[in-house]
Amino acid sequence: MRKARLGRGEQLYVLLAFVSCFAVLAVHLAGRSVEDSEKREGWAILAEGRDRLPGGDLMLSAVARAAANPEQQAVETDAAPAALPAWVQAIRGARLWSGSVESDPVNSVGQWQFLSVVGAEGGRFRVQLSALEGGSVEGWIDLEDVGLSGPPPQWVRTTRPASLYTSSDGVDSSVSAAAEVDLMVLGEARGERLFVYLPVEITSRRSGYGWVDVDALVPSVQPRDGALPSPVFRAVPVGRQGRYRVRIGDSIASISATLGIQRDELVRINGLDRAARLVVGQVLQAPTSGSAGRADVAGPRKVRELSPGWVSAANAVVVDGDSGQILWARDANAPTPPASLTKIVTALVVLDHTNLGDTVTVHLDSRRMTDSTVMGVHPGDVLTVEDLLYGLMLPSGNDAALVLAQHVAGTREGFAELMNEKVRSLGLTGTQLANPHGLDAAGHVSTAYDMAMLAREGMRSPIFQSLASSRSYETPRGGGFDLQNLNQLLWRYRDADGVKIGYTPAAGRTIVASATREGHRVYVAALKSNDIYADSAALLDWAFASYGWQ
């Protein structure tokens, strides 16, 4: 039987049908691609601390415009000094000071605390903290302790169970929110939906965000435990080269001169609006070659060829405090148990998430912690976070570590997540921590280099400096705790000013030592050492004798 053949018209019809099908498929795939892109963009929010609303980096221009006088914007020049931001947020636990220079503390602020900027001088912002009972508190905060932000975000509450969709008009849902749940508003409404963030677990800042139907929402207020970055918070890179932080009095002209680059190049690599005004605290990209100015602190130069002599530590490193330059190393990136050096990270996380004056009721009995260094807390003790931090760092209290971990995250496991997030946020890859005290545990490891850099991060904070350098501490409210520092280097080495020692059977003797001479700080990390004090003294002496600072 002969098969029927299609006529020319029928063939053309079939061809057009195939083309139409392919066109519909292409449009569908393009739509899915756009939706997936929108979905990925949403998932990127908060992940790197560079949250943005629709409009992207225009938010920074909005911050600058809000801070500047509108009548002056048209006549801004390259020589105009940077404007002050209207709002900043604390990037770590910090203190408010009574003055712009050496002064007394007036209050403490926790990570992500919103601060309204009312002035600036030297290296500090004059800010108002209004979230306290009894009215606002005004003080000065170091520029290095804050990042550019916007006003406190709005919050809404669900009136019924609601889905968080991956796009403003799609049907795919990323997560569900129960009724009576508070959501942070991250952007303007688009259609009948609002882009929001659901704090699934505040202490680990796990992602839970998407588009929610506006008819399921009513206005709300920020939860008491809802401290998070603003949607327009600008991340502050820590210890990374190729960055310049705009300071009070800086201008485009002065920064160009400091960095040794042309004005147009500075504008180009940072995507700056030629008519826009810089904002104090803004982070600029800077070339990594040539003059680095304040963006990349120059490391010391070697002036003598000397030997540090015999060093017993299996893993050790010497790091310049200002630049982070490695001056000497031995297997510094080999993973090994860090013992109580872990408490450096514990202190950093606690300072990020609490106020020093917060009171903590103890539910743990240190008398049950045999063969463990302890502060000596008993159930029912009421102490401040500051008291417990000194109990953590000076006598290396494992009990204080557990009490603080429970206070911050509820469980030691949850706190360990925060510790690892903190380490990763600093770009350190050789550390994985399982507990807040440093007792031997499977997978609980770090490196000499990571520990030196973690101590360097801590010593940026005056609060941490006090924790690391104090020889003794008495609880000021008569709680009966007279704490003594176990780090004998503070007595044995004349320039020593920190940081921490440790010991476990698996780790052996460990130390991160800090010493400052003629204004220059050097860190030594020594793990698996036969004599942590001899090793530290030898390497510190060698560093100060071998290198010169300009």
Phi, psi and omega in degrees: 000132181279136178282139179292139180256140179286141176286171182297321179294319179293321178298317178297320179297316179297318179298315178296325178295316178297316179299318180297318179298316179296323179295317178297318179297319180296317178297320179297315180294321178296319178297317178297322179297316178297317180296318179296321179297316177297321179295315180295323178297319178295318180293336179285341181297136181073343186295326183242011181071017180240045185304144179216149175272173171306128186119349172056228187288000172296343180298323180294322176296323178296319177299318181294318180295322179294330183277336186261158176286124184303324181294338183271343188298325184290342184244019178295143177233171179299335182274353183293132179293154181299142179282162175272140175288157176281326183223146170225165173231143178291130180268355177202167172300130186212178180243149167266138183248159183281345181214177183276348177233205181310121187200180182266148177288142178246341179189171175237153179233148178266169178301137178074010175294132178281135181227128178272126184274126179241355179179179179200151177196139181062236179250025182228149169267143168268121190229163174244133177248110189254000187268028181247149176295143179088010176106182185279157176238135180246143179191188181245139180230143181295138179305324183289349182264001184226161174231154179299141182210191175236187178294159178308133184290160175282155177233148175231164180231138179286139176264350179203165174304135185219147177270144171259110186274156183280350177212170184285344181221010180272181181244354179283133182250135180269326182196162179244146177246132178287173175291151178063038178249136180274136181233138176276132178279124182254348183195175179286160177294143175231110186070234181255019182230158181234137180275125188223165174241131178256111178291089181297315178209101189304318188293334178251359177051044177290148185284140172199082185218158182170194182261132182234146180295131185291336180285359177257012189234152169225156179299149181216188177234162181296131176299155181299329180256025186261037181288113181216162175296145172297154175302338180250016178298137180256121183298147180245103178299139181249124174064028180249137178284163178082020180228148176227129180262119181295130183245171182299130180090349178292152172220171177300320181294315183291323179292319177302317180292319181295318182277348179071035178231160179290150180302315181296326179291319177299317179295318184293311186289344179253002178060036184281145171286126185299334180264355184280157180256137176296157180240134177302131183096348178297141180258123180251148170284141180227144177302142181275352177251160180080199182293128182258344181055220182281349183293314180237106182293129181293137178282169179289161178248145182284129182247344179216145175265098182236163175252138177289354183082198184282126177239124186279337186297136177287329181229121184206157178205149173241127186232135174287133185292320184289312188262340187080008181292135176280124181263334180196146181205150172219112181043048187285346180251012179280129180290134180204153178299133184267353184057220187284359169300339174309326185293344172300313179291321178304314180296319179300315182293318179298317179296330178288332193244359184221169169259144183299328183275357178301137178267145183231128175267125185278136176240007185250145180249109182294341180293342178272353183264074181289154180055039182219140174286132185223159171282324178106032182281153177233156177304136181094346176299138175244112184231162174272163174302321179298316177303314183292326177295319175294323176293334176286314191270322185282297178274006180058050186288111174292331176292318177298322179299316181290322178296316179295320179298317179293322180296320184278314191239355180091321180220159177292328179294316177297323178292323178298326176298316179297322179298315181291325175297319179298314180299313181296326181297339179266006178076019180264132189243356185262009186241134172218119188245143183246348182205167184271354186252336177098003175298149185304133178206153180300130177077007180265097187218160172208189178228162177299318180297312181301318182293323176296318181288327176293319175296320178299319176297317180297320185287356170291336184264127176300329179296312179296321178304318179294320178297324186276339188248344183293134178278334180206165180201133174246134178297124190288346183260022176069034181280358175088016181251118176243100191261137179240139181283131179279349183280097183289348178298332179298336177262327188277332185243123194295332183258006184292139177220029177152181014230303187199147174240168178198165175200135163215163179302321181283325184276331189074201179278133181226154177203145159243118182251146176229139176215143181237127179226126181053039176084003182243126183258141177232141178248142173235127172245125180228119181242150184055055184256144173281333180210096186295327183284320177294317179298315181297313182297318181297315183287325177292315177301316180299317183296314182291333179276333186268337187239152176236145180245137180273000000 
